Amino acid sequence: QVQLVESGGGSVRSGGSLRLSCTAPGSLLSIHTMRWYRDTPGKQRDMVASITARGSTNYADSVSGRFTILKDDRANAMYLQMGSLAPEDTGLYFCNVVVFGESYWGQGTRVTVSS
C-alpha cells in the first residue's frame, strides 16, 4: 500500500507561480515513474508531467516550458514547479505512481488561477 500526500495548491493570479509537492511516507518512490495529473472543469483527468526513476521527464504540450517536474530521492518526494500560470491551469492536481501494476493516487491539491 502506497499513500501519496500532495500539498502546495492555492489561489494565484495569472502569471503567478506555485510549487506542488508529493510525498509518500514509508514508501520508496524513486525507483518508479511518477506522474502529475490534473482534473480541470469539463475535461477528463489529464497527465501533466512525468519523471522516470532515472530522471527523464515528459510534459503535456499545454504546460511544456512553464512547468517543471522534479524529484528528491533522499526526501522521497516529487514536485511540480508551475510558472506563468493561466486560468486554464485551474484544477485539482494529483500525483500518481504505479507500483507492480497497482496505481496509487493522492487526495489532490487544488490550484485556482484567476485572470
C-alpha positions as CSV (number, residue, x, y, z in Angstrom):
1,Q,0.0,0.0,0.0
2,V,1.4,3.4,-1.0
3,Q,0.0,6.6,0.5
4,L,0.6,9.7,-1.5
5,V,0.2,13.2,0.0
6,E,0.0,16.3,-2.1
7,S,0.4,19.8,-0.9
8,G,1.2,23.3,-2.2
9,G,-2.0,24.2,-4.1
10,G,-3.6,27.6,-3.7
11,S,-5.0,30.6,-5.5
12,V,-2.9,32.8,-7.6
13,R,-3.3,35.4,-10.4
14,S,-2.4,34.8,-14.0
15,G,1.3,34.8,-14.4
16,G,1.9,33.6,-10.9
17,S,3.8,30.5,-9.7
18,L,3.1,27.6,-7.4
19,R,5.1,24.6,-6.3
20,L,3.3,21.4,-5.6
21,S,4.7,18.6,-3.5
22,C,4.0,14.9,-3.3
23,T,5.4,12.7,-0.6
24,A,4.9,9.1,0.2
25,P,5.6,8.4,3.8
26,G,7.1,4.9,4.3
27,S,7.4,4.2,0.6
28,L,10.2,4.3,-1.9
29,L,9.1,6.4,-4.8
30,S,12.5,6.9,-6.5
31,I,12.5,3.6,-8.2
32,H,9.2,4.2,-10.1
33,T,8.0,6.6,-12.7
34,M,5.9,9.2,-11.1
35,R,3.3,11.5,-12.6
36,W,1.3,14.6,-12.0
37,Y,-2.3,14.6,-13.3
38,R,-5.0,17.3,-13.2
39,D,-8.7,17.4,-13.3
40,T,-10.0,20.5,-15.0
41,P,-13.6,21.6,-15.3
42,G,-15.3,19.9,-18.3
43,K,-12.3,17.6,-19.1
44,Q,-11.2,14.2,-18.2
45,R,-8.1,13.7,-16.0
46,D,-5.0,14.6,-18.0
47,M,-1.4,13.8,-17.4
48,V,0.6,17.0,-16.8
49,A,4.1,15.7,-16.4
50,S,6.1,12.5,-15.6
51,I,9.5,11.7,-14.3
52,T,11.2,8.3,-14.5
53,A,13.5,6.7,-12.0
54,R,16.4,7.9,-13.9
55,G,15.1,11.5,-14.1
56,S,13.8,11.6,-17.6
57,T,10.9,14.0,-17.9
58,N,7.9,14.3,-20.1
59,Y,5.3,17.1,-20.3
60,A,1.9,17.8,-21.8
61,D,2.1,20.3,-24.6
62,S,-0.1,22.6,-22.7
63,V,2.4,23.0,-19.9
64,S,5.7,22.5,-21.6
65,G,8.1,25.4,-21.0
66,R,6.1,26.6,-18.0
67,F,6.1,23.6,-15.6
68,T,9.0,21.6,-14.3
69,I,8.7,18.2,-12.6
70,L,11.4,17.4,-10.1
71,K,12.1,14.7,-7.5
72,D,14.3,14.4,-4.5
73,D,15.1,10.7,-3.9
74,R,16.5,11.3,-0.5
75,A,13.4,13.1,0.6
76,N,11.2,10.6,-1.2
77,A,9.3,13.4,-2.8
78,M,8.2,14.7,-6.1
79,Y,7.5,18.3,-7.1
80,L,5.8,20.3,-9.8
81,Q,7.1,23.8,-10.2
82,M,4.5,25.8,-12.1
83,G,5.1,29.1,-13.6
84,S,3.3,31.5,-15.9
85,L,0.1,30.1,-14.6
86,A,-3.1,30.8,-16.6
87,P,-6.8,30.4,-15.7
88,E,-6.9,27.2,-17.8
89,D,-4.4,25.6,-15.3
90,T,-7.1,25.8,-12.7
91,G,-7.9,22.3,-11.4
92,L,-7.3,19.6,-8.9
93,Y,-3.8,18.2,-9.2
94,F,-2.9,14.6,-8.3
95,C,0.3,12.7,-8.0
96,N,0.3,9.2,-9.2
97,V,2.7,6.2,-9.1
98,V,2.2,2.7,-10.4
99,V,3.8,0.0,-8.2
100,F,3.8,-3.5,-9.5
101,G,0.8,-2.8,-11.7
102,E,-1.2,-1.1,-8.9
103,S,-2.0,2.6,-9.4
104,Y,-1.9,4.9,-6.4
105,W,-3.3,8.4,-6.2
106,G,-3.1,11.1,-3.6
107,Q,-6.1,13.1,-2.5
108,G,-5.3,16.0,-4.8
109,T,-4.4,19.6,-4.2
110,R,-6.4,22.4,-5.7
111,V,-5.0,25.2,-7.9
112,T,-7.0,28.2,-8.8
113,V,-5.7,30.8,-11.2
114,S,-7.6,34.0,-11.7
115,S,-7.3,36.4,-14.5
